[in-house]
Amino acid sequence: MFLKRIFPVNCYLIEEDHELTLIDAALPYSAKKILKTAQKIGKPITKVILTHGHGDHVGALDQIRELLPQAKVFISERDAKLLAGDRSQEPDEPQTPVRGDIPKNIKTKPDVLIQEGDRIGSLVSILTPGHTPGSMSFFDTRTKAMIVGDAFQLRGGIAVAGQMRWTFPFPAMATWDKELALESARKIESYQPSCLAVGHGRPLKNPLNQIRYAIINAEQNLQKNK
């Protein structure tokens, strides 16, 4: 976790038999700490998976690519556009402007464009749009842990993406489509995760009751605003 007190940002190292998979690249100065943690574990990072294209999730990507040129970079086909600095909508999407920090100077090009259901080591890729058009979550088939990027937040209280928590408003302010975010939250719930690991806030074990609470809260808020 980086900037714990002000703007906590998480990334995750997923341990496989002989290697590590890094999920998200945090902030621009995070690379050395990520690599130092991997060295303590004693396995190489061979894959870098991005949950979505916002700057606080891809910030150290270029530095990591420079330090680990053999590691393959994965992102959804849709959010590869955001990684390239392209905010434009697809014709079949809600024509709401994409919000949040979209980096304009990332040099790294993804090696693999992820689709729904792709297997990456022990992880299954799940399309969970809403926070961004191509946000992805990743379900660990061994532990049932779910890494969801900003589909939920835990900092400031649990919330579905787009639902304001005034003590930590940034994920809501950066959410593209609240209705799709709610659909994605229900999809995440359907996997019955044992742990909810988010971009902002500490991972939550046995999260199902709190996930249900957050979904009900989002449903009520969206109904009020119709």
C-alpha positions as CSV (number, residue, x, y, z in Angstrom):
1,M,0.0,0.0,0.0
2,F,1.3,3.5,-0.9
3,L,0.3,6.9,0.7
4,K,-1.5,5.1,3.5
5,R,-2.9,8.2,5.2
6,I,-3.8,10.5,2.4
7,F,-4.5,8.5,-0.8
8,P,-3.9,4.8,-0.1
9,V,-3.2,2.8,-3.3
10,N,-2.9,-0.9,-3.4
11,C,-1.2,-3.3,-5.8
12,Y,-1.0,-7.1,-5.3
13,L,1.6,-9.8,-5.9
14,I,-0.1,-13.2,-6.6
15,E,2.2,-16.1,-5.9
16,E,2.3,-19.0,-8.3
17,D,4.5,-22.1,-8.0
18,H,7.6,-20.6,-9.6
19,E,6.7,-17.0,-10.3
20,L,4.7,-13.9,-9.3
21,T,2.0,-12.0,-11.0
22,L,1.7,-8.3,-10.2
23,I,-1.8,-6.9,-10.3
24,D,-1.7,-3.1,-10.9
25,A,1.3,-0.8,-11.0
26,A,0.3,1.8,-8.4
27,L,1.9,5.2,-8.4
28,P,4.9,6.4,-10.5
29,Y,7.4,6.0,-7.6
30,S,6.2,2.5,-6.6
31,A,8.4,0.3,-8.8
32,K,11.4,-0.1,-6.4
33,K,9.2,-1.1,-3.5
34,I,7.3,-3.6,-5.6
35,L,10.5,-5.2,-6.8
36,K,11.9,-5.2,-3.3
37,T,8.8,-7.1,-2.0
38,A,9.1,-9.6,-4.9
39,Q,12.8,-10.2,-4.0
40,K,11.8,-10.9,-0.4
41,I,9.4,-13.5,-1.6
42,G,12.1,-15.0,-3.8
43,K,10.3,-15.4,-7.1
44,P,10.4,-13.4,-10.3
45,I,7.5,-11.2,-11.5
46,T,6.7,-12.6,-15.0
47,K,3.3,-11.0,-15.5
48,V,1.8,-7.5,-14.9
49,I,-2.0,-7.4,-15.0
50,L,-3.8,-4.0,-14.9
51,T,-7.4,-3.9,-13.6
52,H,-8.0,-0.7,-15.5
53,G,-6.3,2.3,-17.1
54,H,-6.4,5.0,-14.4
55,G,-3.1,6.7,-13.5
56,D,-3.0,5.4,-9.9
57,H,-3.2,1.8,-11.2
58,V,-0.6,2.2,-14.0
59,G,1.7,4.8,-12.6
60,A,4.9,2.7,-12.3
61,L,4.2,0.6,-15.4
62,D,7.0,2.1,-17.5
63,Q,9.5,1.8,-14.8
64,I,8.5,-1.8,-14.1
65,R,8.8,-2.6,-17.9
66,E,12.2,-1.0,-17.9
67,L,13.4,-3.0,-14.9
68,L,11.6,-6.3,-16.0
69,P,11.6,-6.2,-19.8
70,Q,10.6,-9.9,-20.0
71,A,7.4,-9.5,-17.9
72,K,4.3,-9.6,-20.0
73,V,1.7,-6.8,-19.6
74,F,-2.0,-7.6,-19.6
75,I,-5.0,-5.3,-19.8
76,S,-8.5,-5.6,-21.1
77,E,-8.9,-4.8,-24.8
78,R,-11.2,-1.9,-23.9
79,D,-9.0,-0.2,-21.4
80,A,-6.0,-0.6,-23.6
81,K,-7.4,2.5,-25.2
82,L,-7.2,4.4,-21.9
83,L,-3.7,3.2,-21.4
84,A,-2.9,4.8,-24.7
85,G,-4.5,8.1,-23.6
86,D,-7.7,7.7,-25.7
87,R,-10.9,8.7,-23.7
88,S,-13.3,8.2,-26.7
89,Q,-16.4,6.0,-26.3
90,E,-17.2,2.9,-28.4
91,P,-20.5,3.2,-30.4
92,D,-22.3,0.6,-28.3
93,E,-21.4,2.1,-25.0
94,P,-23.1,4.8,-22.9
95,Q,-21.7,8.0,-24.2
96,T,-20.8,9.3,-20.8
97,P,-17.3,10.9,-20.7
98,V,-14.7,8.7,-19.1
99,R,-13.6,10.2,-15.8
100,G,-10.5,10.1,-13.7
101,D,-6.8,10.4,-14.4
102,I,-6.1,9.0,-17.9
103,P,-2.3,9.0,-18.4
104,K,-1.1,10.6,-21.6
105,N,2.5,9.5,-21.6
106,I,2.6,5.8,-20.8
107,K,5.1,4.2,-23.3
108,T,4.5,0.6,-22.5
109,K,2.2,-1.3,-24.9
110,P,0.3,-4.3,-23.6
111,D,1.4,-7.7,-24.7
112,V,-1.9,-9.4,-24.0
113,L,-5.5,-8.0,-24.3
114,I,-7.7,-9.8,-21.8
115,Q,-11.1,-11.2,-22.5
116,E,-13.8,-12.4,-20.1
117,G,-12.9,-15.8,-18.7
118,D,-9.3,-15.8,-19.7
119,R,-7.0,-17.8,-17.4
120,I,-3.8,-16.2,-16.2
121,G,-2.1,-18.7,-14.0
122,S,-4.4,-19.3,-11.1
123,L,-6.6,-16.3,-11.9
124,V,-9.8,-16.1,-13.9
125,S,-10.5,-12.7,-15.7
126,I,-13.9,-11.2,-15.1
127,L,-15.2,-8.2,-17.0
128,T,-16.5,-5.7,-14.5
129,P,-17.1,-2.4,-16.3
130,G,-18.5,0.7,-14.6
131,H,-15.6,2.5,-13.0
132,T,-14.0,2.5,-16.4
133,P,-15.4,0.9,-19.6
134,G,-13.0,-2.0,-19.5
135,S,-12.4,-2.6,-15.8
136,M,-11.5,-6.2,-15.0
137,S,-11.5,-8.2,-11.8
138,F,-9.5,-11.4,-11.1
139,F,-10.7,-14.4,-9.2
140,D,-8.1,-16.7,-7.6
141,T,-9.4,-20.2,-8.2
142,R,-7.3,-21.6,-5.3
143,T,-8.4,-19.2,-2.5
144,K,-11.6,-17.6,-3.9
145,A,-10.0,-14.2,-3.3
146,M,-11.2,-11.5,-5.7
147,I,-9.0,-8.6,-6.8
148,V,-11.4,-6.0,-8.1
149,G,-9.5,-2.8,-8.7
150,D,-12.0,0.0,-8.1
151,A,-15.2,-1.9,-8.6
152,F,-15.6,-1.5,-4.9
153,Q,-13.8,0.7,-2.4
154,L,-13.1,0.0,1.2
155,R,-11.3,3.2,2.2
156,G,-13.9,5.5,3.8
157,G,-16.4,2.6,4.1
158,I,-17.4,-0.1,1.6
159,A,-19.1,1.2,-1.5
160,V,-19.8,0.1,-5.1
161,A,-17.9,2.2,-7.6
162,G,-19.7,5.5,-8.2
163,Q,-21.3,5.7,-4.7
164,M,-19.9,8.7,-2.8
165,R,-18.1,8.3,0.5
166,W,-17.2,11.8,1.5
167,T,-14.3,10.7,3.7
168,F,-12.7,9.3,0.5
169,P,-14.6,10.6,-2.6
170,F,-12.0,9.9,-5.3
171,P,-13.2,6.5,-6.6
172,A,-16.8,7.8,-7.0
173,M,-15.6,11.0,-8.7
174,A,-13.6,8.9,-11.2
175,T,-16.4,6.4,-12.0
176,W,-17.7,6.4,-15.6
177,D,-21.1,4.6,-15.3
178,K,-22.9,3.9,-12.0
179,E,-25.5,1.5,-13.5
180,L,-22.8,-0.7,-15.0
181,A,-20.8,-0.5,-11.8
182,L,-23.8,-1.9,-9.9
183,E,-24.2,-4.7,-12.4
184,S,-20.5,-5.5,-12.0
185,A,-20.8,-5.5,-8.2
186,R,-23.6,-8.1,-8.4
187,K,-21.4,-10.2,-10.7
188,I,-18.6,-10.1,-8.2
189,E,-21.0,-11.1,-5.4
190,S,-22.1,-14.1,-7.5
191,Y,-18.6,-15.6,-7.2
192,Q,-18.9,-15.7,-3.4
193,P,-15.4,-14.4,-2.8
194,S,-13.6,-15.3,0.4
195,C,-11.7,-12.0,0.3
196,L,-12.3,-8.7,-1.4
197,A,-9.1,-7.0,-2.4
198,V,-9.5,-3.4,-3.7
199,G,-7.5,-0.5,-5.0
200,H,-8.2,1.7,-2.1
201,G,-8.5,0.3,1.4
202,R,-7.4,-2.8,3.2
203,P,-8.5,-6.2,1.9
204,L,-11.6,-7.6,3.5
205,K,-11.9,-11.2,4.5
206,N,-15.4,-12.9,4.5
207,P,-16.8,-9.9,2.7
208,L,-20.2,-11.2,1.6
209,N,-22.4,-9.4,4.1
210,Q,-20.6,-6.1,3.5
211,I,-20.8,-6.6,-0.3
212,R,-24.5,-7.2,0.0
213,Y,-24.9,-4.1,2.1
214,A,-23.0,-2.0,-0.4
215,I,-25.1,-3.3,-3.3
216,I,-28.3,-2.5,-1.5
217,N,-27.1,0.9,-0.7
218,A,-26.1,1.5,-4.4
219,E,-29.5,0.2,-5.5
220,Q,-31.3,2.6,-3.2
221,N,-29.2,5.6,-4.2
222,L,-29.7,5.0,-7.9
223,Q,-33.4,4.5,-7.5
224,K,-33.7,7.9,-5.6
225,N,-31.9,9.6,-8.5
226,K,-34.1,8.3,-11.3
